[in-house]
Amino acid sequence: MIRYIGKRLIFMIPLLFGITIVCFGVMHLAPGSPTDLETQMNPRASAEYRERLNAMYDLDKPLHEQYLIWVGKLAVLDLGKSFSPDRRPVAQKILERLPITILINVLSMILILVIAIPIGILSAVHQDSLFDKVAGVFVFIGFAIPTFWLALLLMIFFGIDLGWLPISGIRSLNYEYLPPGMAFLDLIQHLIMPVMLSAFGGLAGLSRYMRSNMLEVIRQDYIMTARAKGLSERAVIYKHALRNALLPVITILGLSVPGLIGGSVIFETIFAIPGMGQLFYMSVMARDYPVVMGILFIGAVLTLLGNLIADVSYALADPRIRVS
């Protein structure tokens, strides 16, 4: 297993190198320049002032030189400094917001696993039953409804009309003065809607994948043999069928990590959550190249780590992969 993980980590190095090229290229293909916000709306900004700004940000150099400068800093874990007026280090700005983004994504993934897998199993075991049909309707609704639109509806209903849940931020204004128990409850209340909505689309899709895989597995000959030996239905389903049915689902979970991270931009902007997604949106609007490229790179690293965890889980579930 250690050798398998080592090989996967080595394969990640050229992939990360390719990701840096894509991140840098996409950012510089976008229209506009970081200096536009400071010069276009300022009648006193002369051409000489624009040139000084470009030189300060290294924007006067050819693209390949800019890329080499950025990669050179990246090699020593230096993401550079922000183009914003505060000129703070990019790593510091991201690390301030990264924990809440990771927390929301981890909670969303746990919610997807805890709910989607049992729904998929029950839908397969009780195929064409009332439960299966209701779950199917839920899945189609989950695929059809835009989550950002659903987020606005839930904010109006639970936040404004009923007043049960807060609709913005991650903590209340008096959070620092609350006792520990009330502070924890306040944090949970702020997380309920973002986590549920972040998991909504993945929940619908994964439950359907689980149902499809389980239906395919329980029709195999070895499952019929297990039943013929007199094993209980619970042992047949959860001991023999479930492990093989989980293999494709593990792959899908690894591929869903980018969607969760990308969805953070939408949810954190809607709910005004000070996370990495909101920082990414504001940085794109300000043409803050170092912050945008730093967030893209960290998001890519998190995605690769998610895929690595999926590969390791796949190997644990199927010994043939470790042997090969």
Secondary structure, DSSP 8 states (H G I E B T S, - for coil): -HHHHHHHHHHHHHHHHHHHHHHHHHHHHSSS-TTHHHHTT-TT--HHHHHHHHHHTTTTS-HHHHHHHHHHHHHTT---B-SSTT--BHHHHHHHHHHHHHHHHHHHHHHHHHHHHHHHHHHHHTTTSHHHHHHHHHHHHHHHS-HHHHHHHHIIIIIIIS--S--SSSS-TTGGGS-HHHHHHHHHHHHHHHHHHHHHHHHHHHHHHHHHHHHHHHTSHHHHHHHHTT--HHHIIIIIIHHHHHHHHHHHHHHHHHHHHHHHHHHHHHTT--SHHHHHHHHHHTT-HHHHHHHHHHHHHHHHHHHHHHHHHHHHH-HHHHH-
